[in-house]
Amino acid sequence: MEHTTLSRGRPDTSIESGVAGPTTATAVAPELTEALLARMDVPGPRYTSYPTADRFVEAFSAGHSVQALAQRGDLGGVGGAGVPMSIYVHIPFCESVCYYCACNKIVTRDHSRVAAYLKALEHELDLVCQALGEAPQVSQLHFGGGTPTYLDDDELRHVVGMITARVRLLPQGEHSIEIDPRTVTRDRLALLKDLGFNRVSFGVQDFDPAVQQAVHRVQPHAQVEALMRDARELGFESINVDLIYGLPRQTPESFERTVRQVAMLRPDRIAMYGYAHLPTRFKPQRRIVSAELPSGADRVGMLAQALAGFVSHGYQYIGMDHFALPEDGLAQAKRQGRLHRNFQGYSTQPDCDLIGLGVSAISRIGATYSQNAKTLDEYYDLLKGDALPVVRGLALTRDDLVRRAVIMSIMCHGRLSYESVALAHLIDVRQYFAQELEALQDLARDGLVTLHDDGLEVTPLGWYFVRSVAMVFDRHLRADRSRERFSKVI
């Protein structure tokens, strides 16, 4: 069969493949057959959790969440209150809509709406701490949205103050905030630093003016460059840049320029996501002209070029959607086998509990997931009744826990040790996953995984489609023929 080189100019895509011990780089010139591309061009989860959020059920109530929190508090220092946790704060407000956005957001210029929201956040945090029975230790605090920097200076001070008054933020913890470059100045960055944030994430997406106009997010390269310089001078420990490939009017050539520009800015981390065009689910995406979206082949070309480009500039490929400089904690965690994955993506933090605060936020406590109401009205109404604003969730079964461990090992480390799973979950892996191991034979023949007697390993080529490898072990997905709610794997 004739091979089609999907990466323009056939770049040398050196992918950092080391996990533990010395890191090795394997040179790969990815050539994919059209048949393989067609098979892989399907929707699938990003696996920031397993089971995925679409499996949450309304039968899981606020009462179940309270019980999970109380049990954590009762455990004390043995995997409970003595173990640090993470907090995610969702700020849903934005001043203008970005057409690609699939986040839970409220586009408004009426800033008076913030006061009621912050009051509700405070009430929710009080209910959480009441259920826990004591102030939790927090090693990771993340503000997302929406646009967290939609809040003015006093509002930012208030929301940080209400958190620090109720929880114990560990001095060496990660305290990060997502930033729309159009909403901050050097002075605002200085305020964020004074409030304790030590990591910032700039939403860039693409530097090409035509692409920015097509998605209604115009922010010049010079503006981002100046803000990143300010952030370094102010002493932020880590700077992240978010990119999206597959946007309207993008081409492999134009995205290659963006990759080069970003690499020259030298952020510590880069998160690069494939655009998921789901206009039936997300109203803003209906303003995107479908005919202007790049083809599947061009999307893979962009991914290949980005891998080649960032690695050639000294970045290490962490997995699916992340790159980091070798000295960054994320790269160190991958080399040492300490990488984890949560609702914010790849993380250096241990596999710990997460409290999600705010509208639509998701929490993970023990073997449970829960999600808050997705609309402000419902969120407010539930809190008025002194109840956690939980509307759905899930209590994981033993099978869910086994599969979560397997999927996260694949997503984070690109490998699976049968012995580790067997010892941790007391199962015969080959018998338990007989159907899945048989299904992996096809991926092995395509060169995406290497199967060993004691486990499996994702190949450098397979990292393009690591979600497809993980999907083999997703029991819920296998039983469900409808996958259109997910983004495409490529």
N, C-alpha and C positions, 0 to 999 in steps of 0.2 A: 504494500500500500504506500502511496506517495505521502511523504511527510511534509507538513507545512510548518515553517519556522514562524512562530507567532510573535517573537520578539524582533522588532525591526533592527536590522544590522547585526543580528545574532550576537548580543552582548554576552560576555562571560559572567554568568550569574553565580557568583560565589556565595554560597549560603553557609552561615555559621551553623554547623551541625553538632558541635560539642554540647554535652549536657553536664557531665561531671568530669572533673579532671581537666587536662589540657584541652583547649578548644581547637578544633580542626576546621579548616575551610575546604569544602569540596567544590571544585569548579564544575559547573553544569551549564551547558548550552541547551536550554529547554526546547526540544522539538516535539510537538504534540501532533498526533494524527487528528484529522478532522473527526474521525469516529470517536476518539477518546474525548475530544472537546465537547462533542454533542452529548455524550453520555454524562459528562460532569456538569453540563450547563443546566442544572436543576436547582430548585429552591431547597434550602436546608438551614437549620438553626446555627447561630453563632456560638452556642454553648457557653454563655456566661453563667448558666446554671444547668443542672439536670435534676429532675425533669424541667423542661423549659416552661416559661411563664404561661404559655397557652394551655398548659395542662392544669392550671390552678382551678379550683372549684369553689362555688359560692357556699357550699356546705361547710367550708372552713371559715369560722367566724372570728370576731374579736375575742370571744371567750377562749378559743383555742390559742390565740396569740398570747393572751394574759397568762394562760396556763404554762405555755412554753417559756415565757419570761420568768415566771415564778419558779419553775423548775431549775432554770439556769441559776437564779439567785440562791436556791437551796443547795446547789452543788458546791458552793463555796469555791475553794481553790482547786478542786479537781475537775477541770474542764468547765468550770462555771464562772462565778463572779470574779474569781481571782485571775482569770485569763483575759487579757485585753481583747476588745472588740472594735469594730469599725462603725462609724456613723456616716450616713449619706443624707444630705439635706437638699431637697428639691425646691428650687426657686423657679416657678413656671413662667414668669413674665418676660416678654420681649417687646421692644419698641417697633420692630418691623419683622415681617415674615420672610424666612429663607425658603425658597420653593422646594428644596430637597428635604426639608426637615420632617422627621418622623417622631420627634420627641413630644411629650405632653407639655403643651405650652399655651399661654394666653397672650395674644398680641394686643397690646393696649398702650396708649400714651397717657392714660389716667393713672398717675403714680399714687393717687390717694388710696387705691385698692390694696397697697402693700401693707398698710397698718393692720387691717383685719387679718391678713394672712399670717403675719408675724405673731399676732396674738394667738392664732390657732396653732401655729407651730409650737409655741411655748406651752400651750395646754397639752398638746400631744406628748411632748417630751416629759411633762410632769406625770402623765398617765403611765408612760413607759417606766420611768424611774420608780414610781409607786409599785408597779408590778414586779420589778426587779428586787425591790426591798432595800437597795442601797445604790450609791453612785457608782456606775461602772467605770472601769479603767478603759481608756480609748487610745489605741495606737494609730488609728487612721481616721481622719476627718476629711470628707470630700463634699464640696458644694458644686452641684450641677444644675442643669436646667433644660429648657429655658435659657435665660441669661442671668446668672447670679450677680453680675456687675450691673444689672438693671437697678439694684438697690443703691440708694444714695449713701453718703458716708455715715450719717447717723444711723441709718437702718442696718448697715453692715456692722457697725459697733454693737447695736442692740442684739442682733441675732447671734453674734459670736459671744457676747456677754452672757446671754441666757443659757448658752451651752456650757461655757466654762464654769458657770455658777452651779451646774447640776451634775457634771461628769468630771472625771479626773483625766485630763489630757496628759499623756505621757510626754516628757520633755524631748525625747528622741523620736517622737511619732511623725508620721507623714500628714501634713495639713495642706490640702490642695484645693484649688478653685479654678473653675473653667471661666475663661475670659473671652468676650467678644472684643477684638482690638478697637472697634469703633466706639466703645463705651468707657475706655480708660485713658488716663494720662499718667505721666510720671508721678504726679502727686498721689493719684489714686493707687498706683502700685506701691508707693511708700506706705500708704495707710494699710494696705493688705499685709505688708511685711510687719508693720507694727502690731497688727491684730493677731499675729502668730502664724500666718500662712507662710510655708516655706517652699511650696511648689505651685507653679502656675501652668495652665494649659491654654494656649492660644488657638482659637478656631480659625484656621486659614482656609482649608478646603482646596483652593486653587488660586494661583497668582495671575492666571491669564485673564485679561480684561473682558474678553468675549464670554468666557465661562462665568465670570462673576456677574455680568449683566444678565445672563440667561437664568441664573439662580437667585437673582435679586439680593446679592451680597457683595457690594463693591467696597474694597478695602485695599489701597495701594500697597505694593511691596515695601516702599519707603516707610510707611506708617508702622508696619509690623517690625521692620528692621530696627527702627528707633525704639520701639517699646521693648524689644528683646534686649537691646543694649542697656536700656534703663533697668530692666529686671536683673541683669547680671551685676550692674553697678550697685544695686540695692542689696545684693547678697542672697537672692533666692537660690536654694540648693539645687533645684531642678526646673528646667523649662521644657515643656512638651509642646509639640505642634500637631494639630489634627489635620489630616488630608483626606480627600475623597476622590476615588477614581471611578469613572463611569458616568460622570456628569454630562449634561447636554453641551455640545460644541467642543468637548474635549477630544483630542486626538493623541495618539502615542507621541507625536512630535511636540505638541504643546505641553503635555504632562511631563515629558522629559525635561523641559525647561523649568517647570515648577519644581521638580525633584532636585534639579541642580541648584536652583535658587534657595530652596530650603536647606539643602546640605551645606551651602556656603554660610547660612545663618548659624549653623552649628547648635541646634537645640540638643539637649541631653537625650530626649526621647522623641520618637515620631510614632504617631498612631495613624495608620492609613486604612481606611475602610472602603469597601466596594459599595457604591450607591445602590440602594434597593428601591426600584421604581414600583411602588404599590399605590397607584392613584385611587383605587377603589377604597383603600383603607385610610389614606392620608390626603385630606382635601387640598393642602397647598401644592402637592405634587401634580395636581391637575393643570397647573399653570405651566408645567414643563412640556415642551413640544417633543413628543415621543420620537418623531423622525430625526431629531437632533441628538438622540442618544447614541453613543458609540456601539459598534457591534460586539458580540461576544469575543471574537478574535482580537479586536482592538483592546478590549478590557484586559484580556490575558497579556497582550503586548505591553500595556501600561504597567501591569503587575510585574512582569519580567524586567522591564526597564527600571522600575523603582527598586527592585531587589538588587539589580546590578549596580545602579547608580549609588544607592545609599551604602552598600557594602564597599564599593570602590572609594568612597569618602570616609571609610573607617568605622562605619556603623556595623553592629552585629544584628543579625536577623533573629528576633526573639521567638516569633511564631506568627501565624496567620495575619495579624494586623499591626505588629509592633516592631520597632527598631530601637536600638539604644547604643550609645557610645560605650566602649569596653569598660570604662571605669564607673559607669552608672550602675546603681543598685540593681536594676532590672537585668542587665547583662550578667552581673555577678551572680544573681539568684539563679539564672538559667545554667551557668557553668557549674554551680554547686548543687544543682538539683532541687532548689528551694522555690521554684516558680509556682505561683498559684494563679487562679483565674476566678474573678467574681463579676458582679454586675457592672463594674467599671472597666472590665477587660483584664489584661495581665497585671499581676501585682506581686510585690515582694513580701507582702504581709502573709503570715501564716493563715491556714485554712480556718478562719475564725468567724464568729457570729457577726451579723451585720444588722444594725437598726436603720431602717429607712424612714425619714421624716418628711412629711409634706404630701401634697396631692400626687397620687399614682405611685408613690415610692414603694419599693419592695424590700422586705426584711427577710433575713435568714437567721433563725434561732434554733440551735440544735438540729433536729431532723425535720424542721418545718420551714415552709416559705409562706409569706403573707404579703398581700398587696393592698395599699390604701385605695380609697375611692378616687376615680379618675376625673371627676368634675369638682369644681370649688363648692358648688351648692351642697352636694352630697357630703363632701369632706367636712364642711362646716356643720351640717345638720347632725352628723354622727358625733362630733365632738361636743355639741351642745348637750347631748345626752350623757356626757361624761364617759363615753365609750371610745376605745381606740377606733380610728376610721378605717378599719379593715373590712373589705368587701369580698375577698376571696383568698384562697391559699391552698396549701397542700401539706399533709403529713406524709413523709416519705416512708415507703415500705422497705423491707430488707433488700428486695430486688433493686429498688431505686438507688439505695446506698451503694450496692455493689457496682451498678452500672455507672453511677456518678464518679466513683473512684477510677474506673476504667477510662471513661471519656475524658476526665480531667487529666489523667496521666498522658493520654494521647495528645490532647490539646496543648498541654504545658511542656511536656518533655519529648514528645514525638516517639514515645516507646511505651511498651507494656511488658512488665515482668509477671509471668504467670505465678511464680513462687510468692511474690509480694502480695498479690491479690488473694491467693489461696490462704496464706498465713493470716492476713487481716480479716478475711470474711469466712474462713473455714469452709471453702468449697473446692471441688475438683474443677479447675478452670476449663479444662478441655471438654469435660462432660457438660458443665453448666452452659458454656458458650459454643457448643458443637455446631449449631446452625450458623452462628456469626463467623466462626473460624472457617467454615466452608465458604461463606460469602466473601471472605477476604481473599480467596484464591484469585478471583477476578481482578482485584486491585493489585495483587502481587504480579499477575501476568502483565498488567499495564505499567509495572515499574513504580507503583506508588508506595508500596510497603514491602518490606523484607520479612519473611516469616522464619522464625527459628524454633528449635525444639522447646526453648524456655521462654519464648515471648515473640514480640514483633517490634519492628522499627519502621518509622515513616522515613522514606527516602527524601533526599533534597528535592527531587521533582514532586514527591508526594505532598510537601508542605504547601504547594499551590492549592491542594484539594484536601487539606487536613480535616476539614469539616466532613467531607465525604467518608473519610476513614472512621471518624467518630460516629457518624450516622449509622454505621453497621451495627453498633451496640445499643442503639436507641430503640427500646422495645415499643415505646409509645408511637414513635414515628413509623415504625414498620407496620403497625396495626392501622395506621391512618393514611388513606390514599390522598387526602387533601393537604398539599404543602404550600399552596399559593400565598399563605400568610407570611412565609419566610422569604428572605432575600436569596438571590441566586448565589450558588457556591463560588462562582467566578464573577 
